[in-house]
Amino acid sequence: MNARSVQISALVFFALCSTQSAKVYTKKTDDHSSPAITEASASLPLEKIKLPKGFSISVFAEVDNARSLAISPSGTIFVGNRDGDKVYAVKDVDGDGKADKKWTIVSGLNMPNGVAFKDGDLYVAEVSRIHKFSGIESKLDNPGKSQILYDKYPTETHHGWKYIAFGPDGKLYVPVGAPCNICESKDPIYASITRMNADGTGLEIFANGVRNSVGFTWHPITKQMWFTDNGRDMLGDDIPSCELNTAPKEGLHFGYPYCHEGSVKDPEFGDKHPCSDFVKPADKLGPHVAPLGLKFYTGKMFPAAYSNQIIVAEHGSWNRSKKSGYNLSLVNVDGAGKVTGHSIFASGWMDDASQKVWGRPVDVLLLPDGSMLVSDDQANVIYRIVYKG
């Protein structure tokens, strides 16, 4: 064989290998799943993320516009969209800490940000509707048509995307954001957190004065709800602070649109009610940091100091002259359920000097092994954070 023949053979061999390699990432399987990780996320600068000593971060799955997360008892992770129109499922089949398979559960929805799982069924929140996909795990490749449980939420898309979760009382909690930056609505459904029975009946307002909550959870011992709330814009870079709130009972009012961060009177509506009329935040998380998903750490993998403490995903500011947020924060809570301080747990998605951003944390979810998942709707991935000491 002459030199030219050898060269041609080598090129053919390389082309075949490249084609076979590409098939690893694109080929559909018999269950109509796709690979959950491809080369698309290989270039993410994970080395820039700063974590406490002993912790590490990796890509768990690639999901376009990954938003809210929910998990089934068997480990299937369901993922909502805000800027997209889909809901996905991913699963770590071989138990290596990375998802292997990904399914598109449904397409063509209106901001299906919220996902929740209960008794084998997947619940999905659009802007104005709540869907239920019964027995979802037995038909990830073909879920069929959903059951519409409720379709009378407002249709405004401004703060219309929804985070949903089931509380300790078995009810489905659904927030309704204010349809504006700052306004006073005659309809009490706006700027609230609602709840309903699992079958879509019995809708009631649980909390008022909540401008835009895109994350809530419950204390593992007291069972009280804790939720984030995004503060209003256009009062400058430094006020108001976004809030972390706790609701020990129904019927409380948290200030919007009259009072912000517990002490800042709104210039337009603040004269109507004093701040003393409303529940003060459990913690001020900082101006415009946009806190979204949060969870109490109840796993066994992290050091004991993290037990029953809160991890909050801060999506980051959109119009502050110097950006803020783009972190995971650790909020310390004592045995009486009082916040004793907060600090940055993970950072590096934003370069402070250049103000360039490559990722935005959205939601937090604990896996049965005690590791933690974090969704990122800009980098289009779900991360896994582990502690090895």
N, C-alpha and C positions, 0 to 999 in steps of 0.2 A: 504493500500500500504506500503510495507516494505521500508527500507532505500535505498536498492540497486535499487528498482524500481523507487523511487523518483530521485535518481542520474541519472539513464538512461534517464528518462523523461526530466530532466533538460538539459542533453547533447543533446538530440534530438531537444528540443526547441531552444537551442543555435545555433545548426547547421542550423535549418530552418531560424532563424533570420539572421544568417550570410549570407546564400544564398540569402535571399530577399534583404539584404542590398547591397550585391554585384551587384545584378541586377539593383539597382538604378544607378550605375555608368557605366554599360556596355550595357544595353539594347538599341537597336536601336528603334527609333520611326517610326511612319507611314510615316514621311517625310524623312526617311533614315538619320536623324541626330543622333549624339552621344552627350552625356553630355559634356559640355564645361569645366566643373570643376569636378575633382574627388578627391580622397584622395592623389593622386600623389604629389600635390603641398603643402599639409598640413605641411610638414616638412621644408619648406623654411624658413630661418631665417629672416623674414621681419623686426623683431625688431632691426636688426643691421643697417637698412637703416636710415640714418640721413637726416632729412628734416627741413626746416625752421619751426618755431613755428606756429601751426595752421594747418599744412599739415599732411596728413596721406596717407599710401599706402596699397593696397590690391591686391590680384590676381583677374584679370578680366576674364582670360581664360587660359587654358592650350593648347599650340600649340607646337609641336615638331619643334625645330630650327626656332622659330618665328623671322622673319626678317622685311621686309618692310610692311607698313600698308597703307590701303586706306579705305575710308568709303563712303557708299551710303547715299543719303538723308534720307532713311528710317532707317538708323542705322546699316546696315550690315557691319561688318568689314572684309576686305579681307586681308589675310596674306600670304606673300611669304616665300620661302625657299632658302637657299644657299647650305648648306651641304646635304639637302634632295632633293627630286624630286617633291614635291607637292605644291599645293596652297590650302589654306583653307578659309572657311568663318565661322565666329562666330557671334552670335547675342544675345543681352540681350532682351529677349522676354517680361519678366515681369517687366522690368524697375527698378530692385533693385540694379543696379550698378555692376552686375556680369553677364557674358554671360551664357546663359542656353543651347544653342544648337551650335553644330559644324558640319560642312560638309567638306568633301574632294572634292574640285572642280575638280581637275585634278591631275594625277600622271604620273610618267615616263618622266618628263621634265629635261632639262639640266640646273641646277642652276636657277630655276625660282624665283629669288630674287625680281624682280620688279613687283609691282601691281599698277594699277591706275583705277579710275572709272570715266566715263563720259557718260551722257545721257542714263543711263540704262545699259551700257555695261562695262564689265570688260576687262581691258588690262593687259596682262602678258608678262614680258620680260624674255626670256631665254638668254643664252650667245650670240647667233647669230640671234635670231628670236623674233618678236613681234606678239603675239596672240591677238585676240579679241573674247570674249564670249558675244554674243548679248543677251539682255534681261535676264541677268544672275539671277536676283532676283526671277523670276517666275519659275526657274528650278534649284535651288541650289542642289537638290538631283539628278539631271541628266542633266548637262549642255550641253551634246552632244559634237560634234566635233567643235573645234575652227576654226576661219578664220585666216589664216596667212597673216598679213598685210605687213610684211617685213622680209626677211630671208637672207640678205646679210651683216650683221654685221660680224666682224672677229670671228673666232671660238676658238681663244686662251682662255683658262680658267684662266690664270694668270691675275688677275684684270678684268676678263671677266664678272663677275656677275654685274647686272645692277639695278640701282634705276631709276624709271620712274615717271613722274608726268606731268600733263597738266598745262601749263602756262596761264596767263591772256589773251594771244593771241589765246587761243584755240588749240595751237600746243602741241604735245607730245614731251617732252624733254627726251633724252636718252644719258647717258654718255658712253664713250668707254675708258676704262682704258689703261694705258701703259702695254704692254705684258711682263713686266720685272720690276726689281727694278729701274734700271737706264739705259736708252738707247735712241738713237736718231733714229726715224723712218722716212723713206722717205714717208710713207703713212700718210697724215695729219689726217686720221680718228682716229688714235691712240692718246691717251692723249688729248681727246677732250670732249666737250658736244655737241651733235647733237640735231636737232629737226626735226619733220616731221608733216605733216597734220594728222588729226585723221584717215584718211583712208589709211595711210601708204605711201602716195605720198609726193613729194617735199622735200626729205631729204637734209639737209644742215648742215654745221658745225656752231654752235653758238659761241663756245669759244675754244681756243687752249691753250696748255701748262698746262693742268689739269691732273696731274698724275693719280689720282684715286678718283673721287668723288662718294660717295655712299649716297648722300643726298643733296637736294636743295629745296628751297621754295622761295616765293615772298613776298616782303614787302607789308603789307595791304594797304598802302597809295600810295607810289611811284610806286608800281608794279615792282620794280627792283628785279632781281634774286639774291639770296644769296645762296652760296653753300660751303660745306666743301671739303677739299682736304687733303688726307693722304700724308705726306711727305716721302721722300725716306729713305731707311735703310742703314746701314753699314757706317755711318759717326760718330758713337759713340752714347753715351747715350743722349747727350744734344743738338744735332743738326741733322737735322733741325727741326723747329717747324712745327706741322701740322697747316693748314690754314683755316680761314674763309674768304671767298671772296665775293665780290659783282660785278655783271656785269650789268651796266646800259644800255649797248647796245651790239649788236653782234660784232664779229670780234676782240675781245680783246685777248691778249696772257698773260698767267699768270706765265710764266717762265720756266716750266719744258721742257727739262731736263737741262737747262743752269743755272738757278738761283732758289734757294729755300728760302722760307719765306721772299722774297723781298730783301734779302741782302747777302745771302750765295752763293758764286760762286761754282758751281759744279766742283770738282777736275778733272773730265774727259772732260766735255763739256763746262765748264764755260768760257773758253777763246774765244769761238765763238761769244758770245753776252754779253754785260755788263748788269748787273741787271737793269740799268736805262731804258733798252728797254721794260721792262715788267710792268704789273700792280702789285702794291704791295698789300699784303693781307689787308683786313679790320681789321683783328685781328689775332694774333699769339696765338694759343690755347695750345701750349706746345709740347715738343718733344714726338713723338710716342704715343700720346693719342688716335689716330685713331678715329677722329670725323666722325660720320655717319649721321643719320637723325637729322633734326632740324625743328623747327616751331616757327613763331612769335606767341606770346600768344595774341589771339584776343577774348578770352572768357570773361565772367562776374563773374565767381566764385572766381578767385584769386584776391588778393588785387590790387588796381588801379596801384600800382608801377610796376606791371608785364605787364601792357598793352603795346602791340607792342614791347615787349622785346623778345629775342630769347632763347629758350631752346634747347641745343645741347646734343645729346647722344654720349658719348665717349666710344667706344667699348673696349678700353684698348690696351696696348702694347703687343707684342708677343715675342720680343727678347731683351728688355731693361734689364740691370742687376738688376735694381730696377724698378718694374712695375710702370706704370703711366696710368692715365685714369680710366676707370671703374666707371665713374660718369655721372651725368647730370650736365651740366654747364649752368649758366645764363649769357648771353652776353647782356650788357646794350647798347642800341642804342638811341641817342638823336633825336629830332624832325627833324634834318637835315639829318638823316640817317648815322651818324658817330658813331662808337663804342667808348664808354667812359670807358669801363672796363669789366671785367668778373670775375665771382666767381663760386664756387661750389654750386649747388642747391640741389643735392642729392648725397650721397655717402654711402658706406658700403658694396658694392658688393665685395670689396677686403679688406682683413685685412692687414694693412700696416706692422705690426710687423712680421707676419708669411709669408706674401706675398701670402697667399692662396686666390683664387678667386672662388666665387660660382655663379656669374652672370655677364653678359655682356650686357649693354644697346645697342640697335640697332637703333630703330626708335621711333619717337614721333608723336602723333596724338591727336587732340583736339576733344572732344565729344560736341554735341550741348549744353549740360548743363554747359559747361565750365571746366569740369574735363579733365584730360590728361591721355592718354594711352601711355605706353612705352613697346616695345617688348624686349625680352631677349632671345637670341638664345642659351645660355648655360643652364639657368634654365628652358628653354622650357615653358615660360609663357608670358602673356601680363599683365602688372600691370595697375592699375588705381590709379591716384593720385588726391586727393580731398583737398579742403580747407574748413574748418569749423570755423576758427577763434578761 
